[in-house]
Amino acid sequence: MSILVIAEHDKAQLRGATLNAVAAAQKIGGDVHVLVAGQGVQAIADQAAKLAGVGKVLLADGPALAEGLAENVAAQVLAVAQGYGHIVFAATAEGKNVAPRVAAKLDVAQVSDIIAVDSPDTFQRPIYAGNAIATVQSADAVKVLTVRTTAFDPVAAEGGQASVEAVDAVADSGLSSFVGREVAKSDRPELAGATVVVSGGRGMGSAENFKLLEPLADKLGAALGASRAAVDAGYAPNDWQVGQTGKIVAPQLYIAIGISGAIQHLAGMKDSKVIVAINKDAEAPIFGVADYGLVGDLFQAVPELTNSL
């Protein structure tokens, strides 16, 4: 049977998470179709049609889908779901908002946060903050999956020649309404997709001290991240949080500064290719996963590291 991937976009371009979700769908095997839902999103559908390995793009264009409200998007997915054996979402805030609604309406068990595909009905997913991997087999007629994007290399954004087919857009469900959106703007790369991440923890001491990381991040072209402890203390904004209850990242280089390495934080970054830790506590758990570790005062080490770059 065919596989339906639900595209994510910001009304201007396709989000990178969609490319990872398509890659996971290809591991399952079968024809991969992509659903693009929104208003005035023909250009997004055209981008999706160029993705390597995509056979068809379904374009649902209507006012009820303009703001991506979960209730309306879920209704749109259900409207086109017949005939698909798998419905695949990226395990992002958006995907995790819509997927459970779809699974509940289909009366099937969602398989969340998959990191590997063993067969069309068997998947691997992390449990216990990533300390164990569960192999889950689904007997449901339709498999609703969310994909951990860091576990699958994205497909090529060019090279595909899929057809774009318009489908009827659903009407407004009336269950929710769009009030407003506050978008954080930054010149730095998006945290979830950055190749280099510089993160600070409780050891930074204050929001003012957190600024010490900015010159280092600027020199490396890195995104800034934070541990939950730092976010809870008000040192950094919520959208910087890395960890089990924050964002899952797997950059080429992850620099953890003043982060002890609680299990919840490690769950969000331990798949990074190279991990560098700076902490004054030689017994900090972060050194257990670090490729390179520096035991010392971060307020001395970070400026020296920045100046040496």
N, C-alpha and C positions, 0 to 999 in steps of 0.2 A: 504493500500500500504506500501511498505518497505521504510525505512528511511536510507539515506546515510550520514554518518559522515565523514568529511574530516580530516584525521589524520595529526597532526603536529609532526615533529621530527627534531633532529639535526644530522641525519645520523648515530647516534650511539644508540639512545634510543628514545622511545616515550615520547613526552612532556606531562606533567601533565594536560595541558589544554584539551587534547583529552579525558581524563577520565571524565572531567566535561561535555564535549560536548556529550559524550555517555550517561551520566546520564540524560541530558536534553532530548535526543532522546527517551530514555525509557519512559519518562513522556508522550510523544506524543502517544505512543502505536504503536505496529507493529514490524515487523522484523527489527533489527538494523544491517546494514552493514557498514563496515569501508573501506575507500579508502586510501591506502598507496601509495604515488607517490614519486619516487626518482630514484636513481641509486645505485645498490648494497645494497638494503634495505630489503632483505629477512628476516634478523634478526628482523627488525622493524615490518614486517608483522606478524612474529611469536609472537612477544610481543602483538600485537593488537588482535591476535587470542585467547589470554589467558584472555582478558578483560571479566569480568562478563556481561552476557546479550548480547554479540555480536554473531550474527548468521553466518556471513560470512565476510571474509576479501578479498577485491580486491587489487591485487598487480600489479601496473603499474611501470615497471622497464625499464628505458631507459635514454640515455645521455641527452636528451632535458629536463629531469626533475631533473638532478643532483643538480642544485643550487636552485631549488624551485622558478624559475622566475614566476611571477604571471600570465603572458600571457599563458605560457605553462601549468601551473597547471590548470588554468581555462579551457583551451582546453581539458585537460584530464578529468576533471569533466564532461564537456559537452558530452564527448565521451561515458561516462558510465551512463549518467543521465536518460536515458529512463527507464520508469518503476518505478521511485521513486517519491513518493508524497511529500517528504521533503528532502532538502539538508541542512545539518547542519554544520556550521563552529564555531570554538571558536572565540570570539570577541577580538582577539589579533591583533597585527600589521600584522601578516601573514594572518590571516583569513579575516581581514577587507580589505586586499589588493586584495584578490581573489574573495570573495563573490559578490561584486557589478558587477564584470565582468561577472560572471555566471548569475546573475539575469538579467542583461541587455541583454545578448544573448538569454535568455529564454523569454524575454519581460514580466517579472513579477516584482512586487514590493517587494523589500527586506524588511524583518522585522528585525530590528537591535537591538542588545543588550538585548535580552529577559531575564527576570529574573524569569518568571513563565509560566507554560503551563496550560491554563484553559480547552482546548479541542484541538483536532488535527488542528483546524483552528483558534484558538483564543489564544492570548498570551499577557503577560504583559511586559511592558518596561518602564524604567524611562525617564521622560522628564523634562525640566527646571532644569537641573543639579541635578536631583534626587528628586526635591521637589514635584513632582506629578508623579503618575503612570498612564500611558495610557494603556487601554485595546484595543488591535488591532485584528480585525478579517479579515482574508485574504480569498478572494474568488478565488485566483489564483489556477490553476490546480497543480502547483508545488510551494511549499513554500520554499523560500530561507531564512534561518535564521542565525543570528549570536547570540551566547550565551554568556552572562556575566558569566564567569567561577566561580566567587565568589558566585553566587546565587544557584549553584547546587553542592551538595557533590559528590566527584568523585566516580566512580564505583570501585570495587575491581580489582586490577591489575592481580590477579590470580584467577583461578577457571573456566574460560571459555574454551571451546573446539571448537572454530569456525574453519571451513575449510578455506584454503587459495586458492584463485582462481586467476591465472595469467590472466591479460587482456593486450591487445595490447597497448603499449605506443605510445603517439602521437609524431609526428615529430616536430622539432623546428619551431616555428611560424615565427621566423626571426624578430619579433617586438622589441625584447630587447636582450641584451647580458650581460653576467656576467663579471664584471671588477675586482672586489676584495671585500674582506670582512674584516672588523676590528671587532674583537670580544673582548669585555671587559672581563677580567678574574678577578675573586675574590674568596677568600676562604670563603666568607660569603654566606649564602643562597640566592637563586634568589629572588628578591624583590616580584614579583607577587605571588609566592607560599610560602613565608616565614610565619612561625607561630608567629614570633615576629618581629616587625618593629620599628626602632628608626628613627624618622624624624626630621630634623631641618628646620627652616624657616629664614625669613629675620632678625629675632632677633639675629641670630648667629653672624652677623656683618661682617664676612669675611670667605674666604676659609680656612684660617689658624685656625680660631676659630672653624670651622666645625670639625676639628680633635678632639675636646673635646668630641665628641659623640662616637668616635671609642672604647675607653675602655669600655664604657657602653654597646655598641653593642656586643663587644667581650665576656663580662661576661654573656650576655643574649643569645648568639648564634643568634643574630638578624641580619636582613638585614638593610642597611641604606637607608633612603629615604629623600626626600626634597620637599618643596613646590615650586610652579612655581616661586614665587618671589626670592627664594634662587637660583634656577637654572638660572633665567634671570640675576641675579646679578653676576653670575660666581662663586658662593660659592660651587656648587655641579654639577656633570655631568648630562647631559640630561636624561640618563637612570635611574636616581634616582627619577625622578619627579613623584609624586603621585597626582592624581587629575583628573578632567574632561578631560584635554588635556594630561594627563600622564598615569600612570598605576592605575588600579583599584585594591585595595587590601582589604582583609578581614581577617587579622591575628587574632590569639587568643588574642594578646596584641599589641596595637599600642601606642607608646609614642611620643607625639607631643611636641617638644621643640622649643620655640621661634616662634611658628606658630600662627598667629592671628585667622585663621579659616575662610578664605574667602570661599564663597559658592562653588567655583570651586574646592577647596581642599577638602572640606567636601564631595563632590560628589564621591571622590575617596577612602575615608577611613571610612565613617560613619557606614558601616556595620561590622566594627571590633567588636569582642566580648567584649573586655575591652579596653577603651580609657583613657589614662593618659595624662594630659596636664600640661605643665610648662610654665608660662608666667608672666611677671611682671605687665601686664595690667589686672586688675580684671574684666574689662568689655569686654575682648576679646571674640568674638563669639565661639571660640573653647571650652570654658567652658560650652556652651549650650549643647554640645553633649558628653562631657567628663564624664566618670564614676568617675574619681578621678582627682582633680585639685589642683595644687600648685601655689599660687601667690607669686612670688619671683624672685630674680636675678638668671637666669639660670647658670651664670658662677660660682655661689656659690653652687646652688642646684644640678647640674649635677655631679660635683666631689664628693659631699657628698653622693649622691645616689649610685654612682659607688663604693665608698669605703665601703658602708654598705652592699653591695651584697656579 
